[in-house]
Amino acid sequence: MENTDAITALKQVRTYCSAEALDALDYAIEVLEKLERDGIKSPLSTDFCSKKNQN
């Protein structure tokens, strides 16, 4: 699964989410969207240590 799949699913779930969980869900969506913009398509299989060293 890639970020775009998870973002789409989370946005669909957001419709049915309790008001108490909206902030956390919105945060998760924002994080995945930022990873996507930064070129990290599959964060669970990304070695962030090597990404840090490249900067």
N, CA, C and O of each residue as an XYZ file, in Angstrom:
220
protein
N       0.846     -1.171      0.000
C       0.000      0.000      0.000
C       0.892      1.235      0.000
O       1.934      1.266      0.655
N       0.476      2.226     -0.726
C       1.216      3.478     -0.784
C       0.423      4.590     -0.110
O      -0.743      4.408      0.242
N       1.055      5.725      0.062
C       0.432      6.863      0.737
C      -0.912      7.236      0.132
O      -1.875      7.483      0.859
N      -0.983      7.278     -1.188
C      -2.220      7.726     -1.835
C      -3.390      6.819     -1.476
O      -4.510      7.294     -1.290
N      -3.137      5.515     -1.378
C      -4.197      4.573     -0.987
C      -4.663      4.849      0.443
O      -5.861      4.878      0.723
N      -3.707      5.048      1.331
C      -4.038      5.302      2.737
C      -4.741      6.647      2.903
O      -5.684      6.759      3.687
N      -4.294      7.658      2.180
C      -4.917      8.982      2.258
C      -6.370      8.909      1.817
O      -7.251      9.458      2.477
N      -6.618      8.235      0.709
C      -7.986      8.083      0.209
C      -8.864      7.378      1.234
O      -9.983      7.816      1.500
N      -8.365      6.293      1.807
C      -9.141      5.533      2.795
C      -9.402      6.364      4.049
O     -10.508      6.346      4.587
N      -8.392      7.089      4.512
C      -8.565      7.902      5.717
C      -9.572      9.027      5.492
O     -10.347      9.358      6.390
N      -9.563      9.611      4.304
C     -10.538     10.663      4.001
C     -11.956     10.100      3.961
O     -12.907     10.785      4.338
N     -12.101      8.861      3.508
C     -13.419      8.225      3.507
C     -13.867      7.924      4.937
O     -15.031      8.130      5.282
N     -12.952      7.441      5.763
C     -13.258      7.122      7.155
C     -13.596      8.395      7.933
O     -14.403      8.365      8.862
N     -12.980      9.501      7.552
C     -13.179     10.776      8.245
C     -14.660     11.139      8.326
O     -15.100     11.735      9.309
N     -15.419     10.789      7.313
C     -16.852     11.076      7.282
C     -17.574     10.447      8.468
O     -18.537     11.015      8.984
N     -17.117      9.287      8.896
C     -17.792      8.530      9.954
C     -17.094      8.635     11.308
O     -17.506      7.993     12.274
N     -16.058      9.428     11.375
C     -15.221      9.540     12.567
C     -15.907     10.381     13.644
O     -16.649     11.314     13.339
N     -15.652     10.042     14.891
C     -16.191     10.851     15.990
C     -15.459     12.188     16.039
O     -14.317     12.300     15.591
N     -16.117     13.179     16.576
C     -15.528     14.514     16.676
C     -14.232     14.494     17.485
O     -13.314     15.268     17.213
N     -14.161     13.613     18.472
C     -12.968     13.519     19.324
C     -11.744     13.035     18.555
O     -10.616     13.366     18.919
N     -11.952     12.266     17.511
C     -10.838     11.682     16.770
C     -10.458     12.476     15.522
O      -9.474     12.141     14.862
N     -11.210     13.511     15.187
C     -10.959     14.252     13.947
C      -9.572     14.876     13.887
O      -8.914     14.801     12.850
N      -9.115     15.487     14.970
C      -7.794     16.123     14.955
C      -6.689     15.113     14.676
O      -5.789     15.377     13.879
N      -6.754     13.966     15.326
C      -5.736     12.928     15.121
C      -5.792     12.384     13.698
O      -4.755     12.142     13.081
N      -6.988     12.195     13.185
C      -7.139     11.691     11.820
C      -6.630     12.715     10.812
O      -5.936     12.354      9.862
N      -6.965     13.983     11.010
C      -6.468     15.037     10.122
C      -4.946     15.114     10.163
O      -4.306     15.335      9.135
N      -4.367     14.933     11.348
C      -2.912     14.944     11.483
C      -2.285     13.797     10.681
O      -1.299     13.994      9.970
N      -2.858     12.617     10.801
C      -2.339     11.456     10.066
C      -2.416     11.691      8.561
O      -1.492     11.337      7.829
N      -3.502     12.281      8.101
C      -3.649     12.582      6.675
C      -2.582     13.588      6.243
O      -1.963     13.422      5.192
N      -2.366     14.629      7.049
C      -1.353     15.636      6.723
C       0.046     15.033      6.654
O       0.830     15.377      5.769
N       0.360     14.141      7.582
C       1.679     13.495      7.588
C       1.869     12.684      6.309
O       2.912     12.780      5.662
N       0.876     11.894      5.946
C       0.984     11.079      4.736
C       1.070     11.950      3.485
O       1.809     11.625      2.556
N       0.325     13.051      3.452
C       0.398     13.954      2.299
C       1.780     14.596      2.191
O       2.296     14.774      1.087
N       2.381     14.943      3.330
C       3.731     15.519      3.301
C       4.750     14.488      2.831
O       5.625     14.803      2.024
N       4.644     13.274      3.326
C       5.551     12.222      2.867
C       5.419     12.039      1.358
O       6.421     11.884      0.661
N       4.209     12.057      0.863
C       3.959     11.902     -0.572
C       4.617     13.048     -1.348
O       5.278     12.816     -2.360
N       4.436     14.275     -0.873
C       5.050     15.436     -1.543
C       6.571     15.352     -1.519
O       7.237     15.797     -2.454
N       7.116     14.783     -0.456
C       8.569     14.671     -0.318
C       9.147     13.461     -1.051
O      10.347     13.197     -0.978
N       8.283     12.731     -1.757
C       8.759     11.618     -2.573
C       8.865     10.291     -1.854
O       9.425      9.343     -2.403
N       8.350     10.197     -0.654
C       8.387      8.939      0.092
C       7.049      8.252     -0.122
O       6.056      8.586      0.525
N       7.033      7.295     -1.030
C       5.791      6.651     -1.458
C       5.340      5.541     -0.515
O       4.140      5.340     -0.329
N       6.282      4.822      0.079
C       5.961      3.697      0.966
C       6.748      3.847      2.267
O       7.816      3.253      2.411
N       6.235      4.630      3.214
C       7.008      4.921      4.424
C       7.356      3.701      5.268
O       8.379      3.701      5.952
N       6.531      2.667      5.234
C       6.827      1.491      6.057
C       8.028      0.711      5.542
O       8.642     -0.045      6.294
N       8.367      0.885      4.276
C       9.527      0.175      3.738
C      10.670      1.134      3.406
O      11.593      0.768      2.678
N      10.616      2.346      3.932
C      11.651      3.347      3.682
C      12.647      3.363      4.827
O      12.263      3.338      5.997
N      13.929      3.406      4.485
C      14.987      3.526      5.484
C      15.235      5.012      5.735
O      15.974      5.657      4.991
N      14.618      5.547      6.778
C      14.720      6.973      7.059
C      16.118      7.368      7.521
O      16.502      8.529      7.382
N      16.879      6.439      8.063
C      18.252      6.749      8.472
C      19.090      7.118      7.257
O      19.862      8.075      7.306
N      18.946      6.370      6.171
C      19.711      6.683      4.969
C      19.200      7.964      4.324
O      19.984      8.704      3.730
N      17.909      8.243      4.427
C      17.354      9.495      3.900
C      17.943     10.687      4.656
O      18.258     11.712      4.052
N      18.091     10.552      5.975
C      18.634     11.626      6.802
C      20.079     11.915      6.412
O      20.485     13.076      6.356
N      20.847     10.881      6.147
C      22.254     11.045      5.807
C      22.454     11.667      4.436
O      23.517     12.227      4.166
N      21.452     11.582      3.559
C      21.576     12.139      2.215
C      21.399     13.652      2.221
O      21.816     14.327      1.279
N      20.788     14.189      3.268
C      20.512     15.639      3.310
C      21.692     16.422      3.782
O      21.623     17.648      3.873
